[in-house]
Amino acid sequence: AAGLCVLQREEQRIRLILLDYFLPGMRPVECAAALIAMAGPSIPVVLVTAAVDPAVRAAELKLTRWVSKPFDMSVLEDLFKKAA
């Protein structure tokens, strides 16, 4: 919920959202839906997960992008560069 408040307050500055599947306080589906609705098409939402099949988890959240844990920092650097 705190992240949604930050997105609402700082939307013009945010270029990329990394969403972990397990979060305190909100179900992943609810959180992803709220982020997608607030961010719109201009801010990519990327799932970060240790799931065996990350594509299934991403599809469950209606996301098309994911990063599997553990990941190399170069993966995040590429995401940030693409979002800039």
N, C-alpha and C positions, 0 to 999 in steps of 0.2 A: 504494500500500500504506500509506503514511503517513496518508493521509486516512481510510482504513478504521480505523486505530488511533485517530485522533482521534474518529471517530464512536462507536466502542466506548467510549472513555473519557468523552466529553462528550455522550452521546446525549440526556440530559435538557435540555441547553441548546441543542441544534441544532434549528432550525425550518425550514431550507431547505438543500438541497444543489444546488450548481451543478456540473455535470459537463461538462468539455470533452471533445470526442471523442478528441483525440489526447493521450495521457498517457505519460510515460516509465514503463517497467517493467511495465505491464499492458495487455492488450488491452481495448478499449472494452467489448466484450460481457461479459467477465469482471468488470470493474470495476463496470459498471452492475448486473449480477446480484447481486454482493456488496452493493452499496449498497442496492438494493431489499430484499434479504433482511434486512439489518441495520436499515434505517430503518423498515420496515413501512409501513403506510398513513398513519401520522400525520406523516411527514416527506416532503414532496414532493421528488422528484429531477428537476431540470430540465437538459436538454441545452443546452449552449452550443456553437454550431457555425457555421462559415462555409460549410457545404455548400450546394450549389446547391439541393438539395431536402431541407430539414431534417426534413420529416415522414418521409421514408424512413429517414434516419439514426436518428431517434427510435424508429421502429417496430422497426428492427433491434435496438435496445437494450431494447425493451419499455417505452419511456417514452411518455407521452402529452403531455408538455410540452416545449417547446423555445424558445430565444431565438436569433435569427439575428445573427451578427456582420456588420458592426459594429452595435452597438445603442446607443440613447440611454439614459442613466442612469435616466430616468423609467421605463423598462421594468423595470429591476432594483428600483427603489423600489416599483413596483406588486407585483412578486413578493414582496418582503419584507413589505409590508403585508398581503397575502393570507395569508401564512404565519404572521403574528404571532398 
